[in-house]
Amino acid sequence: MNQLRKLLRTLVSLQVFACIVVSWNSSAQSYPTKPVKIIVPFAAGGPADNYARFMAQRLQDELKQSFIVEDRPGAGSIIGTDFAAKSPSDGYTLLMMSNTQTVNESLIPNKPFTLMKDFVGVAPINFSDLILVVNPSVPVKNVPELIALAKAKPGKLNFASSGNGTPYHMAGELFNALAGVNITHIPYKGSSGARTDVIGGQVDMMFDAVTTMNEFVKENKVRALATSGKTRSNITPNIPTVAEDGVPKFETTIWLGIMAPKGTPVEIVNLLNTAIRKIISSQEVRDAWAKQGAAPLLMSPSDFNKYLEADIQKWAAIVKSAQIKPD
């Protein structure tokens, strides 16, 4: 009798498991059946917002359902990221994220979420260099002159960013650490406000996405000193990198990706990953992004999760060694 009961319990468990699997497969095959929300935890007008809208339109075309971008900026991306973390894990709320989130894991440890515990990686989108610019009133034309001025007037120069922990902030702090200078950080609630005040002369300088700031360089509204990658940007070939112009080992980029709340069905994650890779692999997108200074990042969900873990460790080491604190 006991063996019969055990057998019946086993059969019931298998049946329940089979029903779950069928349900997951069914949801993935029909997904999406309603609009999908992409949360952008950054201000409107910045790279994350722009590329989220770019991807939303193409995902809508690819998956035949509306993808809606919702900006929820604030607290260095914490507000919007926390909202996404607490959303249902059904594939209908996604997070547009960047290396801001991987930096915040060490810079802001007391958050209401933990990135790799509360989210799963779906797919990276792209990466691009940053560009170091100054307001034309700042009397420097290159990185060595900037370093000399900063050392002559410690704490007098300042740099803007789109908020604590963002790539723009960390690039400035990395520059301080490697160049041995003390340029004061001025955080904003988004890159648009920071950019506007650098152009207007209220702030001396900033690291900004080359995809966004280059048009203002062309219009002579700011002066470009250097870019942040290993090699010169293809859209600014005449501008040296920070590393080649006086700060060896300096390298940082801004990258973007999509994550989903932990527990989102694997089938849905894989479906989204396939759709995103198809979109960003197209020659049309590659050519358009190349003109902006961006390049696609192609990874499976598992590889993206490994990439995220490695980036968290990379920035944790820099935050610790440079003793960077949130303002």
C-alpha positions as CSV (number, residue, x, y, z in Angstrom):
1,M,0.0,0.0,0.0
2,N,2.8,2.4,0.9
3,Q,4.6,1.7,-2.4
4,L,1.3,2.4,-4.2
5,R,0.9,5.7,-2.4
6,K,4.5,6.7,-3.3
7,L,3.9,5.8,-6.9
8,L,0.7,7.9,-7.0
9,R,2.5,10.9,-5.4
10,T,5.3,10.6,-8.0
11,L,2.8,10.4,-10.9
12,V,0.9,13.5,-9.5
13,S,4.2,15.4,-9.2
14,L,5.2,14.5,-12.7
15,Q,1.8,15.6,-14.0
16,V,2.1,18.9,-12.2
17,F,5.6,19.4,-13.6
18,A,4.4,18.5,-17.1
19,C,1.5,21.1,-16.8
20,I,4.0,23.8,-15.8
21,V,6.3,23.0,-18.7
22,V,3.3,23.0,-21.1
23,S,2.1,26.3,-19.6
24,W,5.6,27.9,-20.0
25,N,5.9,26.6,-23.6
26,S,2.4,27.9,-24.4
27,S,3.1,31.3,-22.9
28,A,6.3,31.6,-24.8
29,Q,4.7,30.6,-28.1
30,S,1.9,33.2,-27.6
31,Y,4.0,35.9,-26.1
32,P,3.5,38.8,-26.2
33,T,-0.3,39.0,-26.1
34,K,-0.3,42.5,-24.6
35,P,1.9,45.6,-24.6
36,V,5.4,45.2,-23.1
37,K,6.8,47.9,-21.0
38,I,10.5,48.9,-21.1
39,I,11.5,50.8,-18.0
40,V,14.3,53.3,-18.5
41,P,15.7,54.4,-15.1
42,F,17.4,57.4,-16.7
43,A,16.2,60.8,-17.9
44,A,14.6,61.3,-21.3
45,G,16.9,62.4,-24.1
46,G,19.9,60.4,-23.0
47,P,21.4,57.4,-24.8
48,A,19.5,54.8,-22.8
49,D,16.2,56.5,-23.5
50,N,17.0,57.0,-27.2
51,Y,18.1,53.4,-27.8
52,A,15.2,52.1,-25.7
53,R,12.8,53.8,-28.2
54,F,14.9,52.6,-31.1
55,M,14.6,49.0,-29.8
56,A,11.0,49.3,-28.8
57,Q,9.9,50.2,-32.4
58,R,11.9,47.3,-33.9
59,L,10.8,44.8,-31.3
60,Q,7.2,45.9,-32.0
61,D,7.8,45.2,-35.7
62,E,9.5,41.9,-35.0
63,L,7.0,40.5,-32.4
64,K,3.8,42.2,-33.6
65,Q,3.0,43.8,-30.3
66,S,3.4,47.2,-28.7
67,F,6.6,47.9,-26.7
68,I,6.2,51.0,-24.6
69,V,9.1,53.0,-23.1
70,E,8.5,54.4,-19.7
71,D,11.1,56.7,-18.2
72,R,11.5,56.5,-14.4
73,P,14.7,58.4,-13.6
74,G,16.1,59.3,-10.1
75,A,18.6,58.4,-7.5
76,G,21.2,57.3,-10.0
77,S,18.9,54.8,-11.6
78,I,17.8,53.2,-8.3
79,I,14.1,54.3,-8.6
80,G,13.4,52.9,-12.0
81,T,15.5,49.8,-11.4
82,D,13.7,49.0,-8.2
83,F,10.3,49.5,-9.9
84,A,11.3,46.9,-12.5
85,A,12.7,44.5,-9.9
86,K,9.3,44.5,-8.1
87,S,7.3,44.0,-11.3
88,P,5.8,40.6,-12.2
89,S,8.2,38.2,-13.8
90,D,6.0,37.5,-16.8
91,G,8.0,39.1,-19.6
92,Y,5.8,42.2,-19.8
93,T,8.2,44.5,-17.8
94,L,11.8,44.8,-19.0
95,L,14.6,47.0,-17.8
96,M,16.9,49.1,-20.1
97,M,20.1,49.1,-18.1
98,S,23.8,50.1,-18.5
99,N,27.0,49.9,-16.6
100,T,25.4,52.3,-14.1
101,Q,23.7,49.3,-12.5
102,T,26.9,47.2,-12.4
103,V,28.8,50.1,-10.8
104,N,26.0,50.6,-8.2
105,E,26.4,47.1,-6.9
106,S,29.6,48.3,-5.1
107,L,29.1,52.1,-5.0
108,I,25.6,51.9,-3.4
109,P,25.5,48.6,-1.5
110,N,22.4,49.4,0.5
111,K,19.9,49.3,-2.3
112,P,16.4,47.8,-2.2
113,F,17.5,45.2,-4.8
114,T,20.6,43.2,-5.8
115,L,21.1,43.1,-9.5
116,M,22.0,39.5,-10.1
117,K,19.5,38.2,-7.5
118,D,16.5,40.2,-8.6
119,F,17.1,40.2,-12.4
120,V,18.1,38.0,-15.2
121,G,20.1,39.1,-18.3
122,V,18.1,39.1,-21.5
123,A,20.5,40.6,-24.1
124,P,23.1,43.4,-24.4
125,I,22.3,46.1,-27.0
126,N,25.4,48.1,-27.9
127,F,28.5,50.0,-26.6
128,S,30.1,53.3,-27.5
129,D,33.0,55.5,-26.3
130,L,32.7,58.5,-24.1
131,I,34.1,61.8,-25.1
132,L,35.7,64.3,-22.8
133,V,34.6,67.8,-23.5
134,V,35.1,71.2,-21.9
135,N,33.2,74.5,-22.2
136,P,35.1,76.8,-24.7
137,S,35.8,79.2,-21.8
138,V,38.1,76.6,-20.1
139,P,41.6,77.5,-21.3
140,V,42.8,74.0,-22.3
141,K,43.0,72.3,-25.7
142,N,44.2,68.8,-24.7
143,V,44.5,66.4,-21.8
144,P,48.0,67.4,-20.6
145,E,46.8,71.1,-20.4
146,L,43.7,70.0,-18.5
147,I,45.8,68.0,-16.0
148,A,48.2,70.9,-15.6
149,L,45.3,73.3,-14.9
150,A,43.6,70.9,-12.5
151,K,46.9,70.5,-10.5
152,A,47.4,74.3,-10.5
153,K,43.9,74.8,-9.1
154,P,43.0,71.7,-7.1
155,G,39.2,71.4,-6.5
156,K,38.4,74.5,-8.6
157,L,37.4,72.7,-11.8
158,N,34.3,70.6,-11.9
159,F,32.7,68.0,-14.1
160,A,29.1,67.2,-14.7
161,S,27.5,63.7,-14.9
162,S,24.0,62.3,-15.2
163,G,24.1,61.1,-11.6
164,N,26.1,59.1,-9.1
165,G,27.3,55.7,-10.4
166,T,26.6,56.5,-14.1
167,P,29.3,55.9,-16.7
168,Y,29.8,59.6,-16.9
169,H,30.4,59.9,-13.2
170,M,32.8,56.9,-13.1
171,A,34.8,58.1,-16.1
172,G,35.4,61.4,-14.3
173,E,36.4,59.6,-11.1
174,L,38.7,57.2,-13.0
175,F,40.3,60.3,-14.6
176,N,40.8,61.9,-11.2
177,A,42.4,58.7,-9.9
178,L,44.7,57.9,-12.8
179,A,45.7,61.5,-13.6
180,G,46.3,62.4,-9.9
181,V,43.9,65.4,-10.0
182,N,40.9,66.6,-8.0
183,I,38.1,67.7,-10.3
184,T,34.8,68.1,-8.4
185,H,31.8,66.0,-9.4
186,I,28.5,67.8,-10.0
187,P,25.7,65.2,-10.3
188,Y,22.6,65.9,-12.3
189,K,19.3,63.9,-12.5
190,G,20.0,63.1,-16.2
191,S,22.5,63.6,-18.9
192,S,20.4,66.3,-20.7
193,G,20.7,68.7,-17.8
194,A,24.4,68.0,-17.4
195,R,25.0,68.5,-21.1
196,T,23.1,71.7,-21.2
197,D,25.0,73.2,-18.3
198,V,28.4,72.3,-19.8
199,I,27.4,73.9,-23.1
200,G,26.1,76.9,-21.1
201,G,29.3,77.3,-19.1
202,Q,27.7,76.6,-15.7
203,V,30.0,73.5,-15.4
204,D,33.5,73.2,-16.8
205,M,33.5,69.7,-18.4
206,M,32.0,66.2,-18.6
207,F,32.5,62.8,-20.1
208,D,29.5,62.2,-22.3
209,A,28.4,59.5,-24.9
210,V,30.1,60.3,-28.2
211,T,26.8,59.3,-29.9
212,T,25.1,62.3,-28.2
213,M,27.8,64.9,-27.7
214,N,29.5,64.8,-31.0
215,E,27.0,67.0,-32.7
216,F,27.7,69.8,-30.2
217,V,31.4,69.3,-30.8
218,K,30.8,69.9,-34.6
219,E,28.8,73.0,-33.7
220,N,31.8,74.3,-31.6
221,K,29.5,74.5,-28.5
222,V,32.0,72.5,-26.6
223,R,35.7,71.6,-27.1
224,A,36.6,67.9,-27.4
225,L,39.8,66.8,-25.7
226,A,39.8,63.0,-26.0
227,T,37.7,59.8,-26.2
228,S,37.7,57.0,-23.7
229,G,38.2,53.8,-25.6
230,K,41.2,51.6,-26.4
231,T,41.4,53.1,-29.9
232,R,40.2,56.3,-31.5
233,S,36.5,56.5,-32.3
234,N,35.6,56.0,-35.9
235,I,33.5,59.1,-35.9
236,T,36.2,61.3,-34.3
237,P,39.4,59.9,-35.8
238,N,41.3,63.2,-35.2
239,I,40.6,63.2,-31.5
240,P,43.1,61.2,-29.4
241,T,42.1,58.8,-26.7
242,V,42.7,59.8,-23.0
243,A,45.3,57.0,-22.7
244,E,47.4,58.1,-25.7
245,D,47.2,61.7,-24.6
246,G,48.7,61.4,-21.1
247,V,46.7,59.0,-18.9
248,P,47.9,55.5,-19.6
249,K,45.6,52.6,-18.7
250,F,42.5,54.9,-18.9
251,E,39.7,53.1,-20.7
252,T,35.9,53.0,-20.2
253,T,32.8,52.8,-22.4
254,I,29.1,53.1,-22.0
255,W,27.1,50.0,-22.8
256,L,23.4,49.2,-22.7
257,G,21.4,46.0,-22.3
258,I,18.0,44.5,-21.4
259,M,17.2,42.6,-18.2
260,A,14.0,41.1,-16.8
261,P,12.8,40.4,-13.3
262,K,14.1,37.1,-11.9
263,G,11.8,34.3,-12.6
264,T,10.8,35.4,-16.1
265,P,10.2,32.2,-18.1
266,V,13.4,31.0,-19.8
267,E,11.4,30.6,-23.1
268,I,10.4,34.2,-23.0
269,V,14.0,35.3,-22.2
270,N,15.3,33.3,-25.1
271,L,12.6,34.6,-27.5
272,L,13.5,38.2,-26.6
273,N,17.2,37.5,-26.9
274,T,16.7,36.0,-30.4
275,A,14.6,39.0,-31.5
276,I,17.1,41.5,-30.2
277,R,20.1,39.7,-31.8
278,K,18.3,39.6,-35.1
279,I,17.6,43.3,-34.9
280,I,21.0,44.5,-34.0
281,S,22.8,42.1,-36.4
282,S,21.1,43.6,-39.4
283,Q,23.5,45.6,-41.7
284,E,21.1,48.5,-41.6
285,V,21.4,48.9,-37.9
286,R,25.1,48.2,-37.8
287,D,25.7,51.0,-40.5
288,A,23.4,53.4,-38.7
289,W,25.0,52.9,-35.3
290,A,28.6,53.1,-36.8
291,K,27.8,56.6,-38.0
292,Q,26.8,57.4,-34.4
293,G,29.9,55.8,-32.9
294,A,28.1,52.7,-31.4
295,A,28.5,49.0,-32.1
296,P,26.2,46.1,-31.4
297,L,27.0,43.6,-28.6
298,L,25.9,40.0,-29.4
299,M,25.5,37.5,-26.6
300,S,23.3,34.7,-25.4
301,P,21.5,35.2,-22.1
302,S,24.0,33.0,-20.2
303,D,27.0,34.9,-21.7
304,F,25.4,38.2,-20.9
305,N,24.9,37.2,-17.3
306,K,28.6,36.3,-17.1
307,Y,29.5,39.6,-18.7
308,L,27.4,41.4,-16.0
309,E,29.1,39.5,-13.2
310,A,32.5,40.4,-14.6
311,D,31.6,44.0,-15.0
312,I,30.4,44.2,-11.4
313,Q,33.8,42.8,-10.2
314,K,35.7,45.2,-12.4
315,W,34.0,48.3,-11.1
316,A,34.1,47.0,-7.5
317,A,37.9,46.9,-7.7
318,I,38.0,50.5,-9.1
319,V,35.5,51.9,-6.5
320,K,37.7,50.3,-3.8
321,S,41.1,51.3,-5.1
322,A,40.1,54.9,-6.0
323,Q,38.0,55.2,-2.8
324,I,35.0,56.5,-4.7
325,K,32.0,57.5,-2.6
326,P,28.5,58.4,-3.8
327,D,28.0,62.2,-3.5
